[in-house]
Amino acid sequence: MKTLLRSIVWLALIVWLGGLFFFPVAAQAAFTNISDTHAAGTIVATCLRVLHHEGLFCGVLIVILLAIGRLTSVYRGSALAGIVVALVMIGLTAFSQYWIIPRMETYRIAAGGAIDNVPKTDPRHAAFDHLHNVSVDVEEAVMIGGVVLVFLLAHASSEPRER
């Protein structure tokens, strides 16, 4: 039971972090290889939506399994810190998916559908760019949280169990 629980927690974290670390590569490839920035942005937005849903699912799974592990003494004290970090990661992911992205989409549509068709000085373009920068910062914070979670889980797994 202990090995299965820990394996599923690690697998969920690997899937989430792997997607987070691969996403910037995929986004850069889309914007480098597709001359139509609107099409590239649509592909990147679709990938980000999938990444967010994947992260939300994995994050909730991690929290549930860490809580079970804490109750059953599979994990000790640092599992609580892991739960907190995972909840922050979930919160940031939800904030990006359900607050930032819809507002970016609103500005894109208000600009005529393709944000690059309006000058950067246009308030809609400026607001879109600002939200894009916030989105990048939020994704980076989730990535950092994931790395912190790796260390917390490694520590929680190595803590001596009471006999």
DSSP file (Angstrom, degrees, kcal/mol; ACC not computed):
  #  RESIDUE AA STRUCTURE BP1 BP2  ACC     N-H-->O    O-->H-N    N-H-->O    O-->H-N    TCO  KAPPA ALPHA  PHI   PSI    X-CA   Y-CA   Z-CA
    1    1 A M     >        0   0    0      0, 0.0     4,-2.7     0, 0.0     5,-0.2   0.000 360.0 360.0 360.0 -45.2    0.0    0.0    0.0
    2    2 A K  H  >  +     0   0    0      1,-0.2     4,-2.4     2,-0.2     5,-0.2   0.926 360.0  45.1 -60.0 -46.5    2.8    2.4    1.0
    3    3 A T  H  > S+     0   0    0      2,-0.2     4,-2.5     1,-0.2    -1,-0.2   0.903 113.6  49.8 -66.0 -42.1    4.7    1.8   -2.3
    4    4 A L  H  > S+     0   0    0      2,-0.2     4,-2.3     1,-0.2     5,-0.2   0.932 112.0  47.6 -62.1 -46.7    1.5    2.1   -4.4
    5    5 A L  H  X S+     0   0    0     -4,-2.7     4,-2.1     1,-0.2    -2,-0.2   0.938 114.9  45.0 -61.3 -48.4    0.5    5.4   -2.7
    6    6 A R  H  X S+     0   0    0     -4,-2.4     4,-2.7    -5,-0.2    -1,-0.2   0.889 111.8  53.5 -64.3 -38.5    3.9    6.9   -3.1
    7    7 A S  H  X S+     0   0    0     -4,-2.5     4,-2.6    -5,-0.2    -1,-0.2   0.902 109.3  47.3 -63.9 -41.2    4.2    5.8   -6.7
    8    8 A I  H  X S+     0   0    0     -4,-2.3     4,-2.6     2,-0.2    -1,-0.2   0.901 111.9  50.8 -68.2 -39.8    0.9    7.4   -7.7
    9    9 A V  H  X S+     0   0    0     -4,-2.1     4,-2.2    -5,-0.2    -2,-0.2   0.951 113.9  44.5 -60.3 -48.9    1.9   10.6   -5.9
   10   10 A W  H  X S+     0   0    0     -4,-2.7     4,-2.7     1,-0.2    -2,-0.2   0.907 112.6  51.7 -63.2 -41.6    5.2   10.7   -7.7
   11   11 A L  H  X S+     0   0    0     -4,-2.6     4,-2.5     2,-0.2    -1,-0.2   0.924 110.1  48.7 -62.1 -44.4    3.6    9.8  -11.1
   12   12 A A  H  X S+     0   0    0     -4,-2.6     4,-2.2     1,-0.2    -1,-0.2   0.908 113.4  47.2 -62.0 -41.5    1.1   12.6  -10.7
   13   13 A L  H  X S+     0   0    0     -4,-2.2     4,-3.0     2,-0.2     5,-0.3   0.890 111.1  51.6 -67.7 -39.0    3.8   15.1   -9.9
   14   14 A I  H  X S+     0   0    0     -4,-2.7     4,-2.7     2,-0.2     5,-0.2   0.920 110.6  48.3 -62.7 -44.5    6.0   13.9  -12.8
   15   15 A V  H  X S+     0   0    0     -4,-2.5     4,-2.0     2,-0.2    -2,-0.2   0.938 115.7  44.1 -61.5 -47.2    3.1   14.3  -15.2
   16   16 A W  H  X S+     0   0    0     -4,-2.2     4,-2.1     2,-0.2    -2,-0.2   0.953 118.6  41.5 -64.6 -51.6    2.3   17.8  -14.0
   17   17 A L  H  X S+     0   0    0     -4,-3.0     4,-2.7     1,-0.2     5,-0.2   0.887 111.8  56.2 -66.0 -38.4    5.9   19.0  -13.8
   18   18 A G  H  X S+     0   0    0     -4,-2.7     4,-1.9    -5,-0.3    -1,-0.2   0.922 109.5  46.2 -59.1 -44.3    6.8   17.4  -17.1
   19   19 A G  H  X S+     0   0    0     -4,-2.0     4,-2.2    -5,-0.2    -1,-0.2   0.906 111.9  51.6 -63.6 -42.1    4.0   19.2  -18.8
   20   20 A L  H  < S+     0   0    0     -4,-2.1    -2,-0.2     1,-0.2    -1,-0.2   0.894 113.2  44.0 -63.2 -40.6    5.0   22.5  -17.2
   21   21 A F  H  < S+     0   0    0     -4,-2.7     4,-0.4     1,-0.2    -1,-0.2   0.799 116.8  46.3 -76.2 -27.8    8.7   22.2  -18.2
   22   22 A F  H >X S+     0   0    0     -4,-1.9     4,-2.1    -5,-0.2     3,-0.6   0.796  95.0  76.9 -82.5 -28.7    7.8   21.1  -21.8
   23   23 A F  H 3X S+     0   0    0     -4,-2.2     4,-2.8     1,-0.3     5,-0.2   0.880  91.0  51.3 -53.9 -47.7    5.2   23.8  -22.4
   24   24 A P  H 3> S+     0   0    0      0, 0.0     4,-2.4     0, 0.0    -1,-0.3   0.867 110.1  51.7 -60.5 -32.9    7.6   26.7  -23.0
   25   25 A V  H <> S+     0   0    0     -3,-0.6     4,-2.3    -4,-0.4    -2,-0.2   0.929 111.7  45.9 -66.0 -45.0    9.4   24.5  -25.6
   26   26 A A  H  X S+     0   0    0     -4,-2.1     4,-2.3     2,-0.2    -1,-0.2   0.900 113.1  50.0 -65.1 -41.3    6.2   23.7  -27.4
   27   27 A A  H  X S+     0   0    0     -4,-2.8     4,-2.4    -5,-0.2     5,-0.2   0.932 111.5  48.0 -63.9 -45.3    5.1   27.4  -27.3
   28   28 A Q  H  X S+     0   0    0     -4,-2.4     4,-1.9    -5,-0.2    -1,-0.2   0.906 111.2  51.3 -62.0 -41.1    8.4   28.6  -28.7
   29   29 A A  H  X S+     0   0    0     -4,-2.3     4,-2.4     2,-0.2    -1,-0.2   0.897 109.4  50.7 -62.8 -40.3    8.2   25.9  -31.4
   30   30 A A  H  X S+     0   0    0     -4,-2.3     4,-1.6     1,-0.2    -2,-0.2   0.941 114.2  42.4 -63.6 -47.1    4.7   27.0  -32.4
   31   31 A F  H  < S+     0   0    0     -4,-2.4    -1,-0.2     1,-0.2    -2,-0.2   0.748 117.0  48.5 -74.4 -21.8    5.6   30.7  -32.6
   32   32 A T  H  < S+     0   0    0     -4,-1.9    -1,-0.2    -5,-0.2    -2,-0.2   0.859 120.1  34.2 -81.1 -37.4    8.9   29.9  -34.4
   33   33 A N  H  < S+     0   0    0     -4,-2.4     2,-0.6    -5,-0.2    -2,-0.2   0.554 106.9  68.4-100.4  -9.6    7.5   27.5  -37.0
   34   34 A I     <  -     0   0    0     -4,-1.6     6,-0.1    -5,-0.2    -1,-0.1  -0.950  61.1-162.0-114.5 118.1    4.0   29.0  -37.7
   35   35 A S  S    S+     0   0    0     -2,-0.6     2,-1.0     1,-0.1    -1,-0.1   0.788  75.9  78.5 -71.3 -27.2    4.1   32.3  -39.5
   36   36 A D     >  -     0   0    0      1,-0.2     4,-2.4     2,-0.1     5,-0.2  -0.734  66.1-165.2 -84.5 105.3    0.5   33.2  -38.5
   37   37 A T  H  > S+     0   0    0     -2,-1.0     4,-2.6     1,-0.2    -1,-0.2   0.807  87.1  57.3 -64.1 -29.1    0.9   34.4  -34.9
   38   38 A H  H  > S+     0   0    0      2,-0.2     4,-2.1     1,-0.2    -1,-0.2   0.931 109.1  45.0 -65.7 -44.5   -2.9   34.1  -34.4
   39   39 A A  H  > S+     0   0    0      2,-0.2     4,-2.1     1,-0.2    -2,-0.2   0.915 113.9  49.7 -64.1 -42.8   -2.8   30.4  -35.4
   40   40 A A  H  X S+     0   0    0     -4,-2.4     4,-2.6     1,-0.2    -2,-0.2   0.921 110.8  50.1 -61.7 -43.2    0.3   29.8  -33.2
   41   41 A G  H  X S+     0   0    0     -4,-2.6     4,-2.7     1,-0.2    -1,-0.2   0.863 108.1  53.1 -62.8 -36.7   -1.5   31.5  -30.3
   42   42 A T  H  X S+     0   0    0     -4,-2.1     4,-2.0     2,-0.2    -1,-0.2   0.907 110.7  46.7 -65.2 -41.6   -4.5   29.3  -30.8
   43   43 A I  H  X S+     0   0    0     -4,-2.1     4,-2.4     2,-0.2    -2,-0.2   0.934 113.9  47.7 -64.8 -46.2   -2.4   26.2  -30.6
   44   44 A V  H  X S+     0   0    0     -4,-2.6     4,-2.6     1,-0.2    -2,-0.2   0.907 110.9  51.4 -63.0 -42.1   -0.5   27.4  -27.6
   45   45 A A  H  X S+     0   0    0     -4,-2.7     4,-2.2     2,-0.2    -1,-0.2   0.896 110.2  49.5 -62.3 -40.0   -3.8   28.4  -25.8
   46   46 A T  H  X S+     0   0    0     -4,-2.0     4,-2.0     2,-0.2    -2,-0.2   0.925 112.1  47.7 -64.5 -44.4   -5.2   24.9  -26.5
   47   47 A C  H  X S+     0   0    0     -4,-2.4     4,-2.7     1,-0.2    -2,-0.2   0.899 111.3  51.3 -62.7 -40.3   -2.1   23.2  -25.1
   48   48 A L  H  X S+     0   0    0     -4,-2.6     4,-2.7     2,-0.2    -1,-0.2   0.893 107.4  52.6 -65.2 -39.4   -2.2   25.5  -22.1
   49   49 A R  H  X S+     0   0    0     -4,-2.2     4,-2.3     2,-0.2    -1,-0.2   0.922 111.8  46.0 -61.5 -43.9   -5.8   24.6  -21.4
   50   50 A V  H  X S+     0   0    0     -4,-2.0     4,-2.6     2,-0.2    -2,-0.2   0.925 112.3  51.2 -63.9 -44.4   -5.0   20.9  -21.5
   51   51 A L  H  X S+     0   0    0     -4,-2.7     4,-2.7     1,-0.2    -2,-0.2   0.900 110.3  49.7 -59.6 -41.7   -1.9   21.5  -19.3
   52   52 A H  H  X S+     0   0    0     -4,-2.7     4,-2.9     2,-0.2    -1,-0.2   0.926 111.7  46.5 -65.4 -44.5   -4.1   23.3  -16.8
   53   53 A H  H  X S+     0   0    0     -4,-2.3     4,-2.4     2,-0.2    -2,-0.2   0.907 113.5  49.9 -64.8 -39.4   -6.7   20.6  -16.6
   54   54 A E  H  X S+     0   0    0     -4,-2.6     4,-2.9    -5,-0.2     5,-0.2   0.930 112.5  48.0 -61.1 -45.2   -4.0   18.0  -16.3
   55   55 A G  H  X S+     0   0    0     -4,-2.7     4,-3.0     2,-0.2    -2,-0.2   0.897 110.4  50.5 -64.1 -41.6   -2.4   20.0  -13.5
   56   56 A L  H  X S+     0   0    0     -4,-2.9     4,-2.3     2,-0.2     5,-0.2   0.924 113.7  45.5 -63.1 -43.4   -5.7   20.5  -11.7
   57   57 A F  H  X S+     0   0    0     -4,-2.4     4,-2.4    -5,-0.2    -2,-0.2   0.958 116.9  43.8 -63.5 -50.6   -6.4   16.7  -11.8
   58   58 A C  H  X S+     0   0    0     -4,-2.9     4,-2.7     1,-0.2    -2,-0.2   0.896 113.3  52.7 -62.8 -39.7   -2.9   15.7  -10.8
   59   59 A G  H  X S+     0   0    0     -4,-3.0     4,-2.5    -5,-0.2    -1,-0.2   0.925 110.2  46.0 -63.0 -45.3   -2.8   18.4   -8.0
   60   60 A V  H  X S+     0   0    0     -4,-2.3     4,-2.6    -5,-0.2     5,-0.2   0.913 113.0  51.3 -63.8 -41.3   -6.1   17.2   -6.5
   61   61 A L  H  X S+     0   0    0     -4,-2.4     4,-2.7    -5,-0.2     5,-0.2   0.921 110.1  49.6 -60.1 -44.3   -4.9   13.6   -6.7
   62   62 A I  H  X S+     0   0    0     -4,-2.7     4,-2.8     2,-0.2     5,-0.2   0.934 111.2  48.5 -60.8 -46.8   -1.6   14.6   -5.0
   63   63 A V  H  X S+     0   0    0     -4,-2.5     4,-2.3     2,-0.2    -2,-0.2   0.932 113.4  46.8 -60.9 -46.4   -3.5   16.4   -2.2
   64   64 A I  H  X S+     0   0    0     -4,-2.6     4,-2.4     1,-0.2    -1,-0.2   0.933 115.3  45.3 -61.8 -46.5   -5.9   13.5   -1.6
   65   65 A L  H  X S+     0   0    0     -4,-2.7     4,-2.8     1,-0.2    -1,-0.2   0.867 112.1  51.0 -69.9 -35.4   -3.1   10.9   -1.6
   66   66 A L  H  X S+     0   0    0     -4,-2.8     4,-2.2    -5,-0.2    -1,-0.2   0.895 110.8  49.8 -66.1 -37.9   -0.8   13.0    0.7
   67   67 A A  H  X S+     0   0    0     -4,-2.3     4,-2.3    -5,-0.2    -2,-0.2   0.926 113.1  45.8 -64.9 -43.7   -3.7   13.4    3.1
   68   68 A I  H  X S+     0   0    0     -4,-2.4     4,-2.2     1,-0.2     6,-0.3   0.926 112.7  51.6 -62.4 -44.0   -4.4    9.7    3.1
   69   69 A G  H  <>S+     0   0    0     -4,-2.8     5,-2.2     1,-0.2     6,-1.9   0.856 110.0  48.8 -62.4 -35.5   -0.6    9.0    3.4
   70   70 A R  H ><5S+     0   0    0     -4,-2.2     3,-0.9     4,-0.2    -1,-0.2   0.899 111.7  48.7 -70.3 -40.5   -0.5   11.4    6.4
   71   71 A L  H 3<5S+     0   0    0     -4,-2.3    -2,-0.2     1,-0.2    -1,-0.2   0.840 116.1  43.2 -67.5 -32.3   -3.5    9.7    8.1
   72   72 A T  T 3<5S-     0   0    0     -4,-2.2    -1,-0.2    -5,-0.2    -2,-0.2   0.279 114.2-114.5 -98.2  10.6   -2.0    6.2    7.5
   73   73 A S  T < 5S+     0   0    0     -3,-0.9    -3,-0.2     2,-0.2    -4,-0.1   0.668  83.0 122.4  64.9  19.6    1.5    7.2    8.6
   74   74 A V  S   <S+     0   0    0     -5,-2.2     2,-0.3    -6,-0.3    -4,-0.2   0.889  82.4  30.2 -71.2 -39.5    3.0    6.6    5.1
   75   75 A Y  S    S-     0   0    0     -6,-1.9    -2,-0.2    -9,-0.2    -1,-0.1  -0.869  78.4-159.6-115.4 152.2    4.1   10.3    5.2
   76   76 A R    >   -     0   0    0     80,-0.4     3,-1.9    -2,-0.3     4,-0.5  -0.036  52.6 -37.5-108.1-146.9    5.0   12.3    8.3
   77   77 A G  T >> S+     0   0    0      1,-0.3     3,-1.5     2,-0.2     4,-0.7   0.799 126.8  56.9 -51.4 -45.0    5.3   16.0    9.1
   78   78 A S  H 3> S+     0   0    0      1,-0.3     4,-1.9     2,-0.2    -1,-0.3   0.633  90.8  75.1 -71.7  -9.0    6.6   17.4    5.8
   79   79 A A  H <> S+     0   0    0     -3,-1.9     4,-2.2     2,-0.2    -1,-0.3   0.852  91.1  56.8 -65.7 -32.7    3.6   15.9    4.0
   80   80 A L  H <> S+     0   0    0     -3,-1.5     4,-2.1    -4,-0.5    -1,-0.2   0.921 106.5  47.9 -63.8 -43.1    1.5   18.7    5.5
   81   81 A A  H  X S+     0   0    0     -4,-0.7     4,-2.6     1,-0.2    -1,-0.2   0.886 109.8  54.1 -63.2 -37.6    3.9   21.2    3.9
   82   82 A G  H  X S+     0   0    0     -4,-1.9     4,-2.6     2,-0.2    -2,-0.2   0.887 106.6  51.2 -62.5 -39.6    3.5   19.2    0.6
   83   83 A I  H  X S+     0   0    0     -4,-2.2     4,-2.4     2,-0.2    -1,-0.2   0.919 110.6  48.9 -63.1 -43.5   -0.2   19.5    0.8
   84   84 A V  H  X S+     0   0    0     -4,-2.1     4,-2.2     2,-0.2    -2,-0.2   0.933 112.4  47.5 -62.7 -46.1    0.0   23.3    1.3
   85   85 A V  H  X S+     0   0    0     -4,-2.6     4,-2.5     1,-0.2    -2,-0.2   0.923 112.4  49.7 -62.3 -44.0    2.4   23.7   -1.7
   86   86 A A  H  X S+     0   0    0     -4,-2.6     4,-2.5     1,-0.2    -1,-0.2   0.891 109.7  51.4 -62.7 -39.0    0.2   21.5   -3.9
   87   87 A L  H  X S+     0   0    0     -4,-2.4     4,-2.6     2,-0.2    -1,-0.2   0.889 109.7  49.5 -65.1 -38.8   -2.9   23.6   -2.9
   88   88 A V  H  X S+     0   0    0     -4,-2.2     4,-2.6     2,-0.2    -2,-0.2   0.919 111.1  50.0 -64.3 -42.6   -1.0   26.8   -3.8
   89   89 A M  H  X S+     0   0    0     -4,-2.5     4,-2.3     2,-0.2    -2,-0.2   0.909 111.6  48.1 -61.3 -42.4    0.0   25.2   -7.1
   90   90 A I  H  X S+     0   0    0     -4,-2.5     4,-2.8     2,-0.2     5,-0.2   0.926 111.4  50.8 -62.7 -45.4   -3.7   24.3   -7.8
   91   91 A G  H  X S+     0   0    0     -4,-2.6     4,-2.4     1,-0.2    -2,-0.2   0.909 111.7  46.5 -60.3 -43.7   -4.8   27.8   -6.8
   92   92 A L  H  X S+     0   0    0     -4,-2.6     4,-2.3     2,-0.2    -1,-0.2   0.895 112.7  50.2 -66.2 -39.8   -2.4   29.4   -9.2
   93   93 A T  H  X S+     0   0    0     -4,-2.3     4,-2.6    -5,-0.2    -2,-0.2   0.924 112.5  46.5 -64.2 -44.5   -3.3   27.0  -12.0
   94   94 A A  H  X S+     0   0    0     -4,-2.8     4,-3.1     2,-0.2     5,-0.3   0.898 110.3  54.1 -64.5 -40.2   -7.0   27.7  -11.5
   95   95 A F  H  X>S+     0   0    0     -4,-2.4     5,-2.0    -5,-0.2     4,-1.6   0.922 112.1  44.5 -58.8 -45.1   -6.3   31.5  -11.4
   96   96 A S  I  <>S+     0   0    0     -4,-2.3     5,-2.6     3,-0.2    -2,-0.2   0.940 118.9  41.8 -64.4 -47.7   -4.5   31.3  -14.7
   97   97 A Q  I  <5S+     0   0    0     -4,-2.6    -2,-0.2     1,-0.2    -1,-0.2   0.901 126.3  29.3 -69.1 -42.2   -7.2   29.0  -16.3
   98   98 A Y  I  <5S+     0   0    0     -4,-3.1    -1,-0.2    -5,-0.2    -3,-0.2   0.500 133.7  21.5-105.1  -4.6  -10.3   30.7  -15.0
   99   99 A W  I  X5S+     0   0    0     -4,-1.6     4,-1.3    -5,-0.3    -3,-0.2   0.652 124.0  38.3-123.7 -55.1   -9.3   34.3  -14.6
  100  100 A I  I  ><S+     0   0    0     -5,-2.0     4,-2.5     2,-0.2     3,-0.2   0.972 116.5  47.1 -67.0 -54.7   -6.2   35.3  -16.7
  101  101 A I  H  ><S+     0   0    0     -5,-2.6     4,-2.5     1,-0.2     5,-0.2   0.899 110.5  51.2 -60.6 -44.8   -7.0   33.4  -19.8
  102  102 A P  H  > S+     0   0    0      0, 0.0     4,-1.9     0, 0.0    -1,-0.2   0.893 112.1  48.1 -60.4 -36.1  -10.6   34.4  -20.2
  103  103 A R  H  X S+     0   0    0     -4,-1.3     4,-2.1    -3,-0.2    -2,-0.2   0.895 110.1  51.0 -70.8 -38.4   -9.6   38.1  -19.8
  104  104 A M  H  X S+     0   0    0     -4,-2.5     4,-2.4     1,-0.2    -1,-0.2   0.918 110.4  50.6 -60.3 -42.1   -6.8   37.7  -22.4
  105  105 A E  H  X S+     0   0    0     -4,-2.5     4,-2.6    -5,-0.2     5,-0.2   0.875 106.8  54.2 -64.3 -37.8   -9.4   36.2  -24.7
  106  106 A T  H  X S+     0   0    0     -4,-1.9     4,-2.4     2,-0.2    -1,-0.2   0.922 110.9  45.2 -61.9 -44.7  -11.7   39.1  -24.1
  107  107 A Y  H  X S+     0   0    0     -4,-2.1     4,-1.4     2,-0.2    -2,-0.2   0.886 112.2  52.3 -66.7 -38.5   -9.0   41.6  -25.1
  108  108 A R  H  <>S+     0   0    0     -4,-2.4     5,-2.3     2,-0.2     3,-0.3   0.938 112.4  44.3 -62.8 -46.7   -8.1   39.4  -28.1
  109  109 A I  H ><5S+     0   0    0     -4,-2.6     3,-1.8     1,-0.2    -2,-0.2   0.900 110.9  54.5 -64.9 -40.8  -11.7   39.3  -29.4
  110  110 A A  H 3<5S+     0   0    0     -4,-2.4    -1,-0.2     1,-0.3    -2,-0.2   0.783 103.5  57.4 -63.9 -25.7  -12.1   43.1  -28.7
  111  111 A A  T 3<5S-     0   0    0     -4,-1.4     3,-0.3    -3,-0.3    -1,-0.3   0.375 133.9 -88.1 -86.3   5.4   -9.1   43.7  -30.8
  112  112 A G  T < 5S-     0   0    0     -3,-1.8    -3,-0.2     1,-0.2    -2,-0.2   0.545  70.6 -68.1 102.2   8.4  -10.7   42.0  -33.8
  113  113 A G  S   <S+     0   0    0     -5,-2.3     2,-0.5    -6,-0.2    -1,-0.2  -0.093 123.5  67.8 105.3 -35.8   -9.7   38.4  -33.1
  114  114 A A    >   -     0   0    0     -3,-0.3     3,-2.2     1,-0.1     4,-0.2  -0.952  65.4-158.1-121.4 111.0   -6.0   38.6  -33.8
  115  115 A I  G >  S+     0   0    0     -2,-0.5     3,-1.3     1,-0.3    -1,-0.1   0.793  90.4  62.8 -61.0 -29.9   -4.2   40.7  -31.2
  116  116 A D  G 3  S+     0   0    0      1,-0.2    -1,-0.3    -3,-0.1     4,-0.1   0.569  86.8  74.5 -73.7  -6.8   -1.2   41.4  -33.5
  117  117 A N  G <  S+     0   0    0     -3,-2.2    -1,-0.2    -6,-0.1    -2,-0.2   0.578  91.8  62.9 -80.8  -8.9   -3.6   43.3  -35.9
  118  118 A V  S <  S-     0   0    0     -3,-1.3    -7,-0.0    -4,-0.2    -6,-0.0  -0.877  98.8 -96.6-113.6 150.6   -3.7   46.2  -33.5
  119  119 A P    >   -     0   0    0      0, 0.0     3,-1.8     0, 0.0     6,-0.3  -0.227  29.6-117.5 -62.7 152.6   -0.7   48.4  -32.6
  120  120 A K  T 3  S+     0   0    0      1,-0.3     9,-0.1     5,-0.1     6,-0.0   0.743 115.2  62.4 -61.5 -22.4    1.1   47.6  -29.3
  121  121 A T  T 3  S+     0   0    0      4,-0.1    -1,-0.3     5,-0.1    -3,-0.0   0.640  77.4 107.9 -78.7 -13.9    0.1   51.1  -28.1
  122  122 A D  S <> S-     0   0    0     -3,-1.8     4,-2.7     1,-0.1     3,-0.3  -0.440  78.1-128.4 -62.9 134.3   -3.6   50.1  -28.4
  123  123 A P  H  > S+     0   0    0      0, 0.0     4,-2.5     0, 0.0     5,-0.2   0.829 108.4  54.1 -56.7 -33.6   -5.0   49.7  -24.8
  124  124 A R  H  > S+     0   0    0      2,-0.2     4,-2.3     1,-0.2     5,-0.1   0.912 111.0  45.0 -67.6 -41.1   -6.4   46.2  -25.7
  125  125 A H  H  > S+     0   0    0     -3,-0.3     4,-2.9    -6,-0.3     5,-0.2   0.918 113.6  50.0 -67.2 -43.1   -3.0   45.0  -26.9
  126  126 A A  H  X S+     0   0    0     -4,-2.7     4,-2.3     2,-0.2    -2,-0.2   0.911 112.2  47.1 -61.9 -42.4   -1.3   46.5  -23.9
  127  127 A A  H  X S+     0   0    0     -4,-2.5     4,-2.5    -5,-0.2    -1,-0.2   0.905 112.3  50.6 -65.9 -41.0   -3.8   44.9  -21.5
  128  128 A F  H  X S+     0   0    0     -4,-2.3     4,-2.4     2,-0.2    -2,-0.2   0.941 111.4  47.8 -60.4 -48.2   -3.4   41.6  -23.3
  129  129 A D  H  X S+     0   0    0     -4,-2.9     4,-2.3     2,-0.2    -2,-0.2   0.890 110.5  52.2 -61.8 -39.9    0.4   41.8  -23.1
  130  130 A H  H  X S+     0   0    0     -4,-2.3     4,-2.2     1,-0.2    -1,-0.2   0.942 111.6  45.8 -61.0 -47.2    0.2   42.6  -19.4
  131  131 A L  H  X S+     0   0    0     -4,-2.5     4,-2.7     1,-0.2    -2,-0.2   0.863 109.4  55.8 -65.2 -34.7   -2.0   39.6  -18.7
  132  132 A H  H  X S+     0   0    0     -4,-2.4     4,-2.3     2,-0.2    -1,-0.2   0.927 108.1  48.2 -61.9 -43.4    0.4   37.4  -20.8
  133  133 A N  H  X S+     0   0    0     -4,-2.3     4,-2.2     2,-0.2    -2,-0.2   0.897 111.4  49.7 -63.5 -40.3    3.3   38.5  -18.6
  134  134 A V  H  X S+     0   0    0     -4,-2.2     4,-2.6     2,-0.2    -2,-0.2   0.914 109.4  52.9 -62.5 -41.9    1.2   37.8  -15.5
  135  135 A S  H  X S+     0   0    0     -4,-2.7     4,-2.6     1,-0.2    -2,-0.2   0.909 108.3  49.5 -60.1 -43.7    0.4   34.3  -17.0
  136  136 A V  H  X S+     0   0    0     -4,-2.3     4,-2.4     1,-0.2    -1,-0.2   0.927 111.4  49.2 -61.9 -44.5    4.1   33.6  -17.5
  137  137 A D  H  X S+     0   0    0     -4,-2.2     4,-2.2     1,-0.2    -2,-0.2   0.901 111.0  50.0 -61.5 -41.2    4.9   34.6  -13.9
  138  138 A V  H  X S+     0   0    0     -4,-2.6     4,-2.2     2,-0.2    -2,-0.2   0.926 110.5  49.0 -64.8 -44.9    2.1   32.4  -12.6
  139  139 A E  H  X S+     0   0    0     -4,-2.6     4,-2.2     1,-0.2    -2,-0.2   0.904 111.1  50.7 -62.0 -40.4    3.2   29.4  -14.6
  140  140 A E  H  X S+     0   0    0     -4,-2.4     4,-2.6     1,-0.2    -1,-0.2   0.891 108.4  52.2 -63.7 -38.8    6.8   29.9  -13.4
  141  141 A A  H  X S+     0   0    0     -4,-2.2     4,-2.5     2,-0.2    -1,-0.2   0.890 108.9  50.0 -64.2 -38.8    5.5   30.1   -9.8
  142  142 A V  H  X S+     0   0    0     -4,-2.2     4,-2.3     2,-0.2    -2,-0.2   0.909 110.3  50.8 -65.3 -40.7    3.7   26.8  -10.3
  143  143 A M  H  X S+     0   0    0     -4,-2.2     4,-2.0     2,-0.2    -2,-0.2   0.930 111.0  47.5 -61.7 -45.4    6.9   25.3  -11.7
  144  144 A I  H  X S+     0   0    0     -4,-2.6     4,-2.6     1,-0.2    -2,-0.2   0.914 110.5  52.7 -62.5 -42.4    8.9   26.5   -8.7
  145  145 A G  H  X S+     0   0    0     -4,-2.5     4,-2.6     1,-0.2    -1,-0.2   0.893 107.3  52.9 -58.7 -39.8    6.2   25.1   -6.4
  146  146 A G  H  X S+     0   0    0     -4,-2.3     4,-1.9     2,-0.2    -1,-0.2   0.894 108.8  48.3 -63.5 -40.1    6.5   21.7   -8.2
  147  147 A V  H  X S+     0   0    0     -4,-2.0     4,-1.7     2,-0.2    -2,-0.2   0.917 111.9  49.5 -66.5 -42.5   10.3   21.7   -7.6
  148  148 A V  H  X S+     0   0    0     -4,-2.6     4,-2.4     1,-0.2    -2,-0.2   0.914 109.0  53.6 -59.6 -41.9    9.8   22.6   -3.9
  149  149 A L  H  X S+     0   0    0     -4,-2.6     4,-2.8     1,-0.2     5,-0.3   0.865 102.8  57.3 -62.9 -36.5    7.2   19.8   -3.8
  150  150 A V  H  X S+     0   0    0     -4,-1.9     4,-2.3     1,-0.2    -1,-0.2   0.943 110.1  44.1 -57.4 -47.8    9.7   17.3   -5.1
  151  151 A F  H  X S+     0   0    0     -4,-1.7     4,-2.4     2,-0.2    -2,-0.2   0.897 113.2  50.7 -66.2 -40.4   12.1   18.1   -2.3
  152  152 A L  H  X S+     0   0    0     -4,-2.4     4,-2.9     2,-0.2    -1,-0.2   0.917 112.3  46.7 -63.7 -42.4    9.3   18.0    0.3
  153  153 A L  H  X S+     0   0    0     -4,-2.8     4,-2.3     2,-0.2    -2,-0.2   0.894 111.1  51.6 -67.4 -38.7    8.1   14.6   -0.9
  154  154 A A  H  X S+     0   0    0     -4,-2.3     4,-1.1    -5,-0.3    -1,-0.2   0.920 113.8  44.8 -62.6 -41.6   11.7   13.3   -1.0
  155  155 A H  H  X S+     0   0    0     -4,-2.4     4,-0.9     1,-0.2     3,-0.5   0.920 112.2  51.1 -67.4 -43.4   12.1   14.4    2.6
  156  156 A A  H  < S+     0   0    0     -4,-2.9   -80,-0.4     1,-0.2     3,-0.3   0.848 109.9  50.9 -63.0 -33.5    8.7   13.0    3.7
  157  157 A S  H  < S+     0   0    0     -4,-2.3    -1,-0.2     1,-0.2    -2,-0.2   0.753 111.4  47.7 -74.8 -23.8    9.6    9.7    2.1
  158  158 A S  H  < S+     0   0    0     -4,-1.1    -1,-0.2    -3,-0.5    -2,-0.2   0.531  82.9 112.8 -96.7  -5.5   12.9    9.5    4.0
  159  159 A E  S  < S-     0   0    0     -4,-0.9     2,-0.1    -3,-0.3    -3,-0.0  -0.432  77.2-106.7 -67.1 137.2   11.6   10.5    7.5
  160  160 A P        -     0   0    0      0, 0.0     2,-0.3     0, 0.0    -1,-0.1  -0.389  31.9-128.8 -65.9 138.9   11.9    7.6    9.9
  161  161 A R        -     0   0    0     -2,-0.1     2,-0.1     1,-0.1   -87,-0.0  -0.624  22.3-111.5 -86.6 147.3    8.6    6.0   10.8
  162  162 A E              0   0    0     -2,-0.3    -1,-0.1     1,-0.1     0, 0.0  -0.478 360.0 360.0 -73.2 148.3    7.6    5.5   14.4
  163  163 A R              0   0    0     -2,-0.1    -1,-0.1     0, 0.0    -2,-0.0   0.404 360.0 360.0-106.3 360.0    7.5    1.9   15.6
